Structures are given as C-alpha cells and as structure tokens.
C-alpha cells in the first residue's frame, strides 16, 4: 500500500507537470524535490483559493481543519478518507456534533475557549463532540480524520453559529473540486463520490529514484 500510494503521488505531481509542459523539472530534479515543490505550490494554491473566497465574501469559508484535508486529498488521493463521500460527510458530522455539544452544555452563546478560560462545560463539550464524531464516522463508514478537528473547532466556540454550517461545508466543497480537477488532470481516477466505486489506478511506469 505504501509503494502504491508513493506511485500515485508521483503520478499526480508528474502528470500536472506534463499538463503544464514542465516535464524537464521531473528529469532535472530528484523525485523527492519535485514532490516537495509540488506540495508547496499545490497546498498553498488550495488554501489560497478558499481563503480568497472568504476574503471576497467576508464569510468563514476557511477553517484550520481544511489544511489537514488538503494534505490528505493530494497525498493519498485514492485512500477512502480522501474520497468526496468521506470528506463531505466527515466534516458535516464533525460540525453537527460540535453544535450538538454546545447546546447540550449550554455554550451556544458563550465566548470561545480562546477568549475565556476553559471550564468544565467546555471540557465536556469538546469530549462529547469528538467522541460522537469518531463513533458516527466509524458506524457510517465515512472516516475522515480532519473532521475530528472540525468537531473541536465548533465545540470550542470558534464557529458556534448554526448559520455558519453551510459556509463551512461550501469551503470543503471548493477544496474537493480543486482536488478532483488536479487529480483527474494528472490521470488519477479520483472518485466522483465514493472510493469504493473508483476503478483501479492506472498502470504506472517505473519512476526515477
């Protein structure tokens, strides 16, 4: 599995280089250097895109757990946690469980934990939100690790308003669209919805070490 993921990562980077007629970079520099540069640029572009939308709209399209999501989408694109289904459902579950925990502990109107001190209700909200998120992702088979951070972001009071939920999910969707385009551009059969429905990875030629 590790070798397969490594080949997919190289196919993603080299495929994008070919699409932009930059193949010479793959032959001039080592594979690790090319991969590092690709992640530098692509990770930055992904978050910059979402942040720019947040800047224009002045809405909270960008939130910390998207950084981890972006890394997964481009580092292990064919893994189940990177599928659109897992990504969307995972973040939705995390946000909903965070909101539920806020209301269970009467914290819906309280200042965030980063403004006020952490008290016992906040501890309970954080624990319940993460516990329920982990439980539901396993039960529903939609594991996406960054969703645990989304649950904490909400339950700690950083995004406590239910009206922010559609905006939060729109930010996830923007990231998924970018991941779909970049992966498909490089020839990786990134799934439309679930990785279970994705076809086998394309045959790969040996890479230069």
N, C-alpha and C positions, 0 to 999 in steps of 0.2 A: 504493500500500500504506500509506503514511504517513497519508493522508487517511482511508482505510478504518479503520485502527486508531484514529485520533482519534475517529471517529464511534462506533466500538464502545465506546471508553472513556466517551464522553459518554452513550451509551445505557445502559451499566452504572450509572453514577452517577445519572442522571435516573430510570432505572427503579426503582432502590432507593428514591429519594426519593418516587416516586409510591406505591410499595408501603407506605411508612410515612406517607403523607399529608403529605409535606413539600415539595410542589411549589413552594410560594411561595419557597423558598430558591433554586430554579433561576431564577426570574424576578427575584428581588431582587438577586442577586449575579452577577458575571461567571462565564463558564464556567470560566475558569482557577481562580478562587477556589473554586467548587463542587468541581472536580476535586481540588484540593489538600486541601480539607477531607475529601472522601470517602476519599482515600488515607490521610490522617492517621488517620481513625477505623477504616477497614476493615483497613488494615495492622496497626494496633495490636490490633484485635479478633482477627485471625487468629493472631498470635503469642501474644497473651494466652491464647487458648483452648488452644493446645498447651502453653504454659508452665503453665497451671493444672492440666492433666492430669499434667504432670511433677511439679508440687508435691504433688498428691494421692497419686500412685503412688511418688514418690521415684525415678523412673526417668528416663533421659536421652532423653525424648521431644523435647526442644528442642535444636537444634544450629545453629551460625551460618549454614550454607548455606540453611536454611529461609527466612531473611529474603529472600534473592535469589529463591527460588522463589515466595514470596508476592507479590513485586512483579511477576514475570512473569505469574502466574496472573490478576492483576487488571488489569495494564496492557496486555497483549496476549493476551487470553484465547483468541482463535481462532488464534493462531500455533501451529505444530507443537510448539515447545518447551514450550508451556503445556498440551498435551494430557495426560490421565491416563497414557496409554501412555508418552510420553516422560519425564514426571516420575517415575513409579514406576521404570521400567526404568533411567533415567539414574542416579538415586540408588542403586539396587541395584548397578549396575555400579561406580559410584564406591566404594561401601563394600566390595564384594568385591575390587576391585583394590587398595584400601588395605590390606586384610587380607593379601592375597597378597604385597604388597610387604614388609609387616612380617615375614612368615615367610621370604621369600627372603633378607632381610638379617639374620635372627636377632634382630629387635627386638620380638618378641611380648611379652616380659616386661620390656622396658626402660622406664624412666620417659619421659614425654613430652618432646618437644623444648623445651617451655616450662618444664620443671623442670630438665633437664640441658642441657648445651651441645649444639649441633648438630655432629655428626661426619660422617665420610664415609658410613658406612652409612645414616644418616638422610637425607643428601642423595640417595643412590641410591634409597632407598625412596620419597621424595617424587617424584623424577623418573619412576621406573618407574610409580608409581600413577597419576600424571596422564597420562603418555604412553599407557598401556594404556586408561585410561578414555576419553580422547579418541578413540583408534583404534577401540575397540569401539562407541562411540556412533555414529560415522560409518558403520562397517560394518553395524550393525544398524538404522540409520536411526531412532535414538531420542535425538537431540541434546537435551540439557537443560544449559545452561551451569553452573548451580549445582552440578551433580554433580561438576564438577572440584574444587570446594571440599570436597565430601564426601570425595573421594579423599584430599585433603591432610589433612583433619581426622583421618581414620583413620591414614594413614601417618605422621603426625607424633606419633601416640601419644595423641591426646585421647580416642579411643574404640577401644582396641585389643582389646577382648574380643569374640570372635565371638558371645557370647550377647547382646550389645547390638544386633546387626543387626536382629532382629525389632522391637525397640523403636524403632530408628531409622526403619524402614520404616512403623511404625504412626504415627509423627509426621508423615511425608509423607502418609499416607492421611487423617489428620484434616484436614490443610490442603487436600487435594483435595476432600474432602466439603464443606468450607466454601465453597471456590471454586465448586463445582458448584451449591450452593444459591443463592449470591449471584448468579451469572451467570444461572441459569435464572429466578430471581425477577425479574430485570430484563428478561427476554425474549431474552437472548442464547443461541443454541443451543449452549451449551458441550457438547463431545462426551462421550459415556459412556466412550469408550476412546481411539480414535484420531481426530485432527483430519481425517484423510483421509476418514473416514466421516461427518463432520459435514455437515449441509446448509448451503446458502448463508445468509449473515447476513440477518436481517430487514431489510425496507426501512426506511430512516431518513428522517425529515423533517429539513429544514434546521435547524441549530442557531443560536441567537443568538450572535454573536461576542462 
